[in-house]
Amino acid sequence: MRGAWLLVAVAALGACGGKKKQKRASDAAPVEVLNQPIDATGGGVADEIEPNDGMDTATPVGEGGAARGKLDTEADADYYGLEVSTAGVLSVHVAAVDADTGLEILDGAGQLIARSDRSGKRVEEGLPNLGVVPGRYTIIVRGKKAEVKKPKKPKKGAPPAPDAPEYTPVAYELTTTLAPAAQGAEREPDDERATANSLILGETTSGYVGWTGDVDVFKISLETLGAKNVIDLEVSVVDGSSVTLAVADALGTPLVTRKGPKSMALIVPGLAPVIAPGAPPFVYVTVTADRSNPATAYQLRASQEPGAEDVDSEPNDTVETAMPIPAERTEITARWAVADVDCFAVPPAAAARLLTISVDTQDDADLALELIVDGKVLAKAETPGKRGTETVTGAVPAGVTAIARVRGADGSAQATYNLKVTEGPPQP
């Protein structure tokens, strides 16, 4: 991902009239079409001048301006030249039309720096927050050839299949906006640690998964984190996208990775980062998504909360990072969130024993429980239904650590639950 934070400008094709909503295509964000002339404040309106199929013949378009063009074939590509006079945040959008389009931006050397390819007819393409410096950029609007399925062999005596309909040229409108970077928002480029945005505990920032392959990296200082406090991270909903949040320490060691369901918020509660000896007091948070969305910004918040010995803390998603249950305790409180997995280690005993582990929640979530011994699932419980209790029982040999693993059975809600361990003598 290259560039800086960016505002969104949307225009759409049509004669003067009122607003109407377009139906959604695929899982893209909703697109609102404005049936009125383009607002070309600052840059004017440019009609494409053919030929414009290369950088040398690109049709000029101004900052804060607009352009009208036409895709004559499915594989057509129209080039527009933009001269940027001052550093800022560039927003480029192609309004939804009755064709599958793509949008690309090249730098002055002709290198591709951003691409929007959301797939489907009547889907807006856009690059909402591309950081630019003074110089020349090239904007490309592409048509995308529809995939042609191989026709089935007609039955004997059946009439021949009709010819494919001829392609109808599609008119489109392109808008551009150049603005200063906004405070409290992601600033591009931020696709690696060297250019990461700083995020202070207790604050919220906004950003975009603005184009195909966009990566946003944020750096959180731990210097103000209390000795017994933990970090809660939350990413808001990005409509039509499945967001992934990954946390790593300053040395690059992964701590937590979560991928949320489509169009759902993602939460990592109770992160207790451990600073390796000699390592800087930072963690890095990376936000990506399976699908770009140039219309909907996400909100990322990092806050610190009091930790407690009888409450679980992250990372504990794997058997290797399981949270130890203190030997003197038989019950702890834990929080489960969307896409979470919680593992707890029951310390070994000198003699063989029978362990009974239960998970009880009164929240609106359906949890599943597993008992793992020597790397194998010894018992599991997954009773359908929310607000219930899951219980597993199994024999554990002497000197062996048992693992209790809690998963979400439906992935639809977050919950607080109690995990209880009961130990008894082995049975024949």
C-alpha positions in Angstrom: 0.0 0.0 0.0 1.3 3.4 -0.9 0.1 6.9 -0.3 -1.7 8.8 2.5 -5.1 9.3 4.1 -7.8 10.3 1.7 -11.3 11.8 1.3 -14.0 10.1 -0.8 -15.6 11.8 -3.8 -18.4 10.0 -5.7 -20.2 11.1 -8.8 -22.6 9.2 -11.0 -24.0 9.2 -14.5 -27.4 10.4 -15.5 -29.6 13.4 -16.2 -30.8 15.8 -13.6 -33.1 14.4 -11.0 -33.4 13.0 -7.4 -31.4 10.4 -5.6 -32.0 6.7 -6.0 -30.3 3.7 -4.4 -28.7 1.1 -6.5 -29.0 -2.6 -5.6 -25.8 -4.2 -4.2 -23.7 -6.3 -6.5 -21.7 -9.1 -4.9 -20.7 -8.2 -1.4 -19.5 -4.7 -2.2 -20.4 -1.7 -0.1 -23.7 0.0 -1.0 -23.4 2.6 -3.7 -25.6 5.7 -3.9 -26.0 7.1 -7.4 -26.6 10.9 -7.7 -28.6 11.7 -10.8 -27.2 15.2 -11.3 -24.3 16.9 -13.0 -20.8 16.4 -11.7 -19.5 18.9 -9.2 -16.1 19.7 -10.8 -15.1 22.3 -8.3 -11.4 23.3 -8.7 -10.6 21.1 -11.6 -13.4 21.4 -14.2 -14.9 18.6 -16.3 -12.8 16.8 -18.9 -14.2 14.7 -21.7 -11.9 11.9 -22.7 -10.0 12.5 -25.9 -9.3 9.5 -28.0 -6.8 8.0 -28.5 -6.0 7.9 -24.8 -4.7 4.3 -24.4 -1.3 5.1 -23.1 0.6 7.5 -20.8 1.8 9.7 -23.7 -1.8 10.2 -25.0 -3.5 10.5 -21.6 -6.4 12.9 -21.4 -5.6 15.7 -18.8 -7.8 15.9 -15.7 -7.5 18.5 -13.0 -7.1 18.3 -9.2 -10.6 18.2 -7.7 -12.0 17.7 -11.2 -13.9 15.1 -13.1 -13.9 13.3 -16.5 -16.4 11.6 -18.6 -15.4 8.7 -20.7 -16.7 5.6 -22.5 -15.5 2.0 -22.5 -15.9 1.0 -26.1 -15.0 -2.7 -25.5 -14.8 -5.0 -22.5 -11.0 -4.8 -22.7 -10.8 -1.0 -23.3 -8.4 1.1 -21.1 -8.6 4.9 -20.8 -5.7 6.9 -19.5 -5.9 10.3 -17.7 -3.0 12.5 -16.7 -3.1 14.3 -13.4 -0.6 17.0 -12.4 -0.4 17.2 -8.6 0.8 20.6 -7.4 1.1 20.0 -3.7 1.5 17.1 -1.3 -1.7 15.7 0.1 -4.3 12.9 0.0 -5.7 12.0 -3.4 -9.1 10.4 -3.8 -10.1 8.9 -7.1 -13.5 7.2 -7.9 -15.3 5.7 -10.8 -19.1 5.7 -10.3 -21.0 2.4 -10.5 -22.0 1.6 -14.1 -23.6 -1.4 -15.8 -20.2 -3.0 -16.5 -17.3 -4.5 -14.6 -14.5 -1.9 -14.3 -11.1 -1.5 -12.7 -9.1 1.5 -11.6 -5.3 1.9 -11.4 -2.9 4.7 -10.6 0.7 4.9 -11.9 3.5 7.2 -10.6 5.6 9.4 -12.9 7.8 6.5 -13.8 4.8 4.4 -14.9 5.0 2.1 -11.9 1.6 0.8 -10.5 1.1 2.2 -7.0 -2.5 1.4 -6.3 -5.4 -0.7 -7.8 -9.1 -1.0 -7.1 -10.6 -4.2 -8.5 -13.8 -5.1 -6.6 -15.4 -7.2 -9.3 -19.0 -7.1 -10.5 -21.3 -4.8 -12.4 -22.7 -1.7 -10.7 -19.9 -1.7 -8.2 -18.1 1.6 -7.5 -14.3 1.5 -7.9 -12.2 3.9 -5.8 -9.0 4.7 -4.1 -9.9 6.8 -1.1 -6.7 7.9 0.6 -3.6 7.7 -1.6 -0.8 9.9 -0.4 0.8 11.9 -3.2 3.6 14.4 -3.7 4.0 17.0 -6.4 4.4 15.4 -9.8 2.5 13.6 -12.6 0.3 10.6 -12.0 -1.6 8.5 -14.5 -5.1 7.2 -13.8 -6.4 4.2 -15.8 -10.0 3.2 -16.1 -10.2 -0.4 -17.4 -13.0 -2.5 -18.7 -13.0 -6.2 -17.7 -13.9 -8.9 -20.1 -16.6 -11.2 -18.7 -15.7 -14.8 -18.2 -17.2 -16.9 -21.0 -18.4 -20.3 -19.9 -17.8 -23.1 -22.4 -21.2 -23.9 -24.0 -22.6 -27.4 -23.5 -22.7 -29.6 -26.5 -26.3 -29.3 -27.9 -28.4 -32.4 -28.1 -29.0 -34.0 -31.4 -31.7 -32.1 -33.3 -31.7 -29.1 -30.9 -31.5 -25.6 -32.4 -28.1 -24.0 -32.4 -27.2 -21.8 -29.4 -27.8 -18.1 -30.0 -24.8 -15.9 -30.6 -23.5 -13.8 -27.7 -24.9 -10.3 -27.7 -22.7 -7.6 -29.0 -21.0 -5.4 -26.4 -22.7 -2.1 -25.8 -20.2 0.8 -25.0 -20.6 2.0 -21.4 -20.3 5.6 -20.3 -18.6 6.3 -16.9 -17.6 9.3 -14.8 -14.3 9.7 -12.9 -13.9 12.1 -10.1 -10.7 13.3 -8.2 -10.2 15.1 -5.0 -6.9 16.4 -3.4 -7.0 17.4 0.2 -4.6 17.8 3.2 -4.2 14.8 5.5 -6.7 14.8 8.3 -5.8 14.6 12.0 -6.8 11.4 13.8 -6.7 9.4 10.7 -4.5 6.9 9.0 -1.7 8.6 6.9 -0.3 6.7 3.9 2.1 5.2 3.2 1.8 2.9 6.2 2.3 -0.6 4.8 5.4 -1.4 6.8 6.9 -0.7 10.2 9.1 2.1 9.1 6.1 4.1 8.0 3.6 2.9 10.7 1.1 5.3 12.1 1.4 5.9 15.9 -1.6 5.0 18.0 -1.8 6.1 21.6 -3.5 3.9 24.2 -7.0 5.3 24.9 -7.3 6.9 21.4 -9.2 6.0 18.2 -8.0 6.4 14.7 -9.7 5.8 11.3 -8.4 4.3 8.1 -9.4 2.6 4.9 -8.7 -0.7 3.4 -8.8 1.4 0.3 -7.6 -0.7 -2.6 -6.6 -4.2 -3.5 -3.8 -5.5 -1.3 -3.9 -2.5 1.0 -2.1 -3.0 4.3 -2.3 -0.6 7.3 0.3 -0.8 10.1 0.0 1.0 13.5 2.6 1.3 16.3 1.4 1.3 19.9 3.8 2.4 22.6 3.7 0.4 25.8 5.5 2.9 27.9 2.2 4.2 29.4 0.8 0.7 30.0 0.4 -0.1 33.6 2.3 -3.0 35.0 -0.8 -5.1 35.6 -2.9 -3.7 32.8 -3.9 -5.3 29.5 -4.8 -3.9 26.1 -8.1 -4.2 24.3 -8.1 -3.7 20.5 -11.2 -3.2 18.4 -11.8 -2.7 14.7 -15.2 -1.6 13.6 -17.3 -3.1 10.8 -16.2 -2.7 7.2 -19.2 -3.4 5.1 -18.8 -6.4 2.7 -15.3 -7.2 4.0 -13.7 -9.7 6.3 -11.1 -7.9 8.4 -7.9 -9.5 9.7 -6.1 -8.0 12.7 -2.5 -9.2 13.5 -0.4 -8.1 16.5 3.4 -8.6 16.7 6.0 -7.4 19.2 8.8 -5.0 18.3 11.0 -7.9 17.2 8.4 -9.2 14.7 7.3 -12.2 16.8 3.5 -12.8 16.1 1.3 -12.5 19.2 -2.3 -12.7 17.9 -3.9 -13.0 14.5 -7.7 -12.8 14.1 -9.8 -12.9 11.0 -13.4 -11.9 11.5 -16.5 -12.9 9.7 -17.7 -10.7 6.8 -19.2 -7.3 7.8 -18.6 -7.8 11.5 -16.4 -5.9 14.1 -13.3 -7.6 15.4 -12.2 -7.5 19.0 -9.0 -8.7 20.8 -9.6 -8.3 24.5 -7.1 -8.7 27.3 -3.8 -8.6 25.3 -0.9 -8.8 27.8 2.2 -8.2 25.7 5.6 -9.3 27.0 8.6 -7.1 26.1 11.6 -9.3 25.2 14.9 -8.3 26.9 16.5 -5.4 24.9 13.4 -5.0 22.7 11.7 -1.6 22.3 8.4 -1.1 24.2 6.1 -1.3 21.2 3.6 -3.6 19.6 2.6 -3.3 15.9 -1.0 -3.8 14.8 -1.7 -4.6 11.1 -5.1 -4.3 9.6 -6.0 -5.9 6.2 -9.2 -7.2 4.6 -10.1 -9.8 2.0 -11.9 -7.1 0.0 -11.2 -3.4 -0.4 -13.8 -0.8 0.4 -13.2 2.8 -0.7 -16.5 4.0 0.7 -16.4 2.9 4.4 -13.7 3.8 6.8 -12.9 1.6 9.8 -12.3 2.8 13.3 -9.4 1.2 15.3 -9.3 1.7 19.1 -6.6 0.6 21.6 -7.4 1.0 25.3 -5.9 -0.3 28.5 -7.8 -2.2 31.1 -7.0 -3.6 34.5 -5.7 -7.2 34.4 -6.4 -9.8 37.1 -5.0 -13.2 38.1 -8.3 -14.9 37.8 -9.1 -13.5 34.3 -7.6 -14.8 31.1 -5.2 -12.8 29.0 -4.0 -12.9 25.4 -2.1 -14.4 23.6 -3.6 -17.8 24.5 -4.9 -18.9 21.1 -2.7 -22.0 20.8 -1.7 -25.0 22.9 1.9 -23.6 23.0 0.6 -20.2 24.4 -2.0 -21.6 26.7 -2.6 -19.5 29.8 -1.5 -21.4 33.0 -4.2 -21.9 35.6 -2.6 -21.3 39.0 -2.4 -24.5 41.0 -4.3 -23.0 43.9 -7.3 -22.0 41.7 -10.1 -24.1 40.4 -12.1 -21.4 38.6 -11.2 -18.4 36.4 -13.2 -15.8 34.4 -12.5 -15.4 30.7 -13.7 -13.3 27.7 -14.4 -14.8 24.3 -14.7 -12.6 21.2 -15.5 -13.2 17.5 -12.8 -15.5 15.9 -11.2 -16.1 19.3 -9.7 -19.3 20.6 -8.8 -19.6 24.3 -6.4 -22.2 25.7 -5.8 -22.9 29.4 -3.1 -25.2 30.9 -4.0 -27.3 33.9 -0.6 -27.9 35.7 0.6 -31.5 36.0 0.2 -33.7 39.1 2.3 -36.3 40.7 -0.4 -39.0 40.3 -2.8 -39.9 37.6 -6.2 -38.1 37.9 -9.6 -37.7 36.4 -10.2 -34.1 35.3 -13.7 -32.6 34.8 -13.7 -29.2 33.1 -16.8 -27.1 32.5 -17.5 -23.8 30.8 -20.5 -21.8 31.7 -21.8 -18.6 30.0 -25.0 -16.6 30.5 -24.2 -14.4 27.6 -25.6 -14.6 24.1 -22.9 -17.0 22.7 -22.6 -20.6 21.9 -19.2 -22.0 23.0 -17.5 -25.4 22.5 -15.0 -27.1 24.8 -12.2 -29.6 24.3 -9.9 -31.5 26.6 -6.4 -32.0 25.1 -3.9 -34.5 26.5 -0.5 -35.2 24.9 -1.6 -33.3 21.8 -4.7 -35.3 21.3 -8.3 -34.3 21.8 -9.4 -36.6 24.6 -13.0 -35.2 25.0 -15.1 -32.5 23.5 -18.5 -30.9 24.2 -20.5 -28.8 21.7 -24.2 -28.8 22.7 -26.2 -26.5 20.4 -27.6 -23.5 22.0 -26.6 -20.3 23.7 -26.4 -19.4 27.4 -25.4 -22.9 28.5 -22.8 -25.1 30.1 -20.3 -27.4 28.3 -18.5 -30.2 30.3 -15.7 -32.6 29.4 -14.1 -35.4 31.5 -11.0 -37.4 30.9 -8.2 -39.3 32.5 -4.8 -37.5 32.6 -1.6 -39.4 33.3 0.8 -38.4 36.1 3.2 -35.5 35.2 1.1 -34.4 32.1 -0.3 -30.9 31.5 -3.9 -30.9 30.3 -5.2 -28.2 28.0 -8.7 -26.9 28.0 -9.6 -25.2 24.6 -12.6 -23.0 24.2 -13.9 -22.1 20.8 -17.0 -20.3 19.4 -19.5 -22.6 18.0 -21.4 -20.0 16.0 -19.0 -17.0 15.7 -21.8 -14.5 16.3 -21.2 -12.8 19.6 -18.8 -12.1 22.4 -19.2 -13.4 25.9 -17.8 -13.6 29.4 -17.7 -17.2 30.8 -16.4 -19.1 33.8 -14.1 -22.1 33.4 -14.1 -24.5 36.3 -11.6 -27.4 36.9 -12.5 -30.4 39.2 -10.0 -33.1 40.0 -10.7 -36.6 41.2 -9.0 -40.0 41.5 -8.7 -42.0 38.3 -11.4 -44.6 37.6 -10.7 -48.2 36.4 
